Amino acid sequence: MQERPTPELYKQAAELVQDPDAAAEEWEIVAAAEARARRVQEQERAARERERAVRREAEERERAERREAEERERAEARERSVHQARVEKAQKLAPAVRGALKKAVREQRTTTWSEIQQKTGLHQLSRLDHQDKVELLVLVESDTDPGNPLRSALLAAAGDGAALRLHRDVSHRLSRPLPASDADLINQLAAERTQLHRPW
């Protein structure tokens, strides 16, 4: 007899049950076949359940990956949008800030953000965050010859943490090497300011 529960097996079992003269051996054979058939059914059902579970897990994983990819895309789009807004803001302010720094070079002095704001009337300067300032100074320095010091070194004259961090970030964006320690950086900035003032 086959182990799978086929219609033929059920028919044989039904005939046997109705046969009053069926031997005990025949009963045992049919019972064993039915037990084997049930086991096969159970195994197949369990295998189908496992397949369904694996499929569900794969679908869940795929949905989660899709959600993550969509979230990543949204985050990147937001980042691009913020960056674009920074660039547009910097493009409007760059000419006046560049002019103010050139003037400070000619007059052999240092300057500050509040002084530039006061002299140019650019009230937006007071609302710039660190990243806005980095974007702005990178644009301002885009025409500075790589062999010359950055004019924005005049803004780092105070030597405070925020000014030094700003100068480091701008220099990094412009691929300009800087000393690791703040003390060495302050010395370098002093030398660069001297160099900036020399031609005038």
C-alpha positions in Angstrom: 0.0 0.0 0.0 1.1 3.6 -0.7 1.9 5.9 2.2 0.1 8.9 0.8 -3.6 8.9 1.7 -5.1 8.3 -1.7 -8.8 7.8 -2.5 -7.8 4.2 -3.3 -6.5 3.6 0.2 -9.6 5.1 1.8 -11.8 2.9 -0.5 -9.8 -0.2 0.5 -10.1 0.7 4.2 -13.8 1.3 3.9 -14.3 -2.1 2.1 -12.3 -3.8 4.8 -14.3 -2.3 7.6 -17.5 -3.6 5.9 -16.0 -7.1 5.5 -17.0 -9.1 8.6 -14.5 -11.9 7.6 -11.5 -9.6 7.4 -8.5 -11.0 9.2 -6.8 -9.2 12.0 -3.7 -9.0 9.9 -5.6 -7.1 7.2 -6.9 -4.7 9.8 -3.4 -4.1 11.1 -2.0 -3.5 7.6 -4.8 -1.0 6.9 -4.3 0.7 10.3 -0.6 0.9 9.8 -1.1 2.3 6.3 -3.6 4.8 7.6 -1.2 5.8 10.4 1.6 6.3 7.8 -0.7 8.3 5.6 -1.6 10.5 8.5 2.1 11.0 9.3 2.8 11.9 5.7 -0.2 14.4 5.8 1.1 15.9 9.0 4.6 16.2 7.6 3.3 17.8 4.4 1.1 20.2 6.4 4.1 21.1 8.6 6.3 21.6 5.6 3.6 23.8 4.0 3.4 25.8 7.3 7.2 26.2 7.3 7.2 27.3 3.7 4.4 29.8 4.5 6.4 31.1 7.6 9.6 31.4 5.5 7.6 33.3 2.8 6.0 35.5 5.4 9.4 36.3 6.9 10.8 37.0 3.5 7.9 39.3 2.7 8.2 41.1 6.1 11.9 41.5 5.5 11.3 42.9 2.0 8.7 45.3 3.3 11.0 46.4 6.1 13.9 46.9 3.6 11.5 48.8 1.3 10.4 51.0 4.2 14.0 51.7 5.2 15.0 52.5 1.6 12.0 54.9 1.4 12.9 56.5 4.7 16.6 56.8 3.6 15.4 58.4 0.3 13.2 60.9 2.2 16.1 61.7 4.6 18.5 62.2 1.7 15.9 64.4 -0.1 15.5 66.5 3.1 19.2 66.8 3.4 19.6 67.8 -0.2 16.8 70.4 0.3 18.5 71.8 3.4 21.9 71.9 1.6 20.3 73.6 -1.4 18.7 76.2 0.9 22.1 76.8 2.5 23.9 77.2 -0.8 21.2 79.6 -2.1 21.5 81.7 1.1 25.3 81.6 0.8 25.2 82.7 -2.8 23.2 85.8 -1.9 25.5 86.8 1.0 28.9 85.8 -0.5 29.6 88.9 -2.6 29.1 91.3 0.4 31.1 89.1 2.8 33.9 88.7 0.3 34.0 92.5 -0.1 34.1 93.0 3.7 37.0 90.6 4.1 38.9 92.1 1.2 38.4 95.6 2.8 39.7 94.2 6.2 42.8 92.9 4.4 43.4 96.3 2.8 42.9 98.1 6.1 45.3 95.6 7.8 42.8 94.6 10.5 40.8 91.7 11.7 37.0 91.6 11.7 34.0 89.9 13.2 30.6 88.6 12.0 28.8 91.4 13.9 31.1 94.0 12.3 30.5 92.7 8.8 26.8 92.6 9.5 26.9 96.2 10.8 28.9 97.5 7.8 27.0 95.6 5.1 23.5 95.8 6.6 23.1 92.1 6.1 20.9 91.3 9.2 20.7 87.6 8.0 24.3 87.1 9.2 23.1 87.1 12.8 20.7 84.2 12.0 23.4 81.9 10.4 24.2 78.7 12.1 27.6 77.0 12.0 26.9 75.0 8.8 25.5 78.2 7.1 28.7 80.0 7.9 30.8 77.1 6.6 28.9 77.1 3.3 29.2 80.8 3.0 32.9 81.0 3.7 33.6 78.1 1.3 31.9 80.1 -1.4 33.6 83.3 -0.4 37.0 81.6 -0.6 36.3 79.7 -3.8 38.3 82.3 -5.8 41.3 82.3 -3.3 44.5 81.0 -4.8 45.6 77.7 -3.1 49.0 79.3 -2.4 47.5 82.2 -0.5 46.0 82.2 3.0 42.2 82.3 3.4 40.9 85.8 4.0 38.4 84.3 6.5 41.4 83.8 8.8 40.7 87.4 9.8 37.4 86.1 11.3 39.2 83.6 13.5 41.4 86.3 15.2 39.5 86.0 18.5 40.8 82.4 18.7 37.7 81.2 20.6 36.5 77.6 20.1 33.7 78.4 17.7 35.9 80.6 15.5 38.6 77.9 15.4 36.1 75.1 14.6 34.6 77.2 11.8 38.1 77.8 10.3 38.9 74.1 10.6 35.7 73.1 8.9 36.1 75.6 6.1 39.8 74.6 5.6 38.8 70.9 5.5 36.1 71.6 2.8 38.8 73.4 0.8 41.3 70.6 1.4 43.7 72.9 3.3 45.9 71.1 5.9 45.8 72.5 9.5 47.8 71.6 12.6 46.1 69.3 15.0 46.4 71.4 18.2 44.5 74.7 18.7 47.6 76.4 20.0 49.5 75.6 16.7 46.4 76.7 14.7 46.3 80.0 16.5 50.0 80.5 15.7 49.4 79.6 12.0 46.4 82.0 11.9 48.6 84.8 13.2 51.2 84.0 10.5 48.5 84.0 7.8 47.1 87.3 9.0 50.6 88.8 8.8 50.9 87.4 5.2 47.5 88.8 4.3 48.4 92.3 5.5 51.9 92.4 4.0 51.1 93.5 0.5 49.2 96.6 1.6 
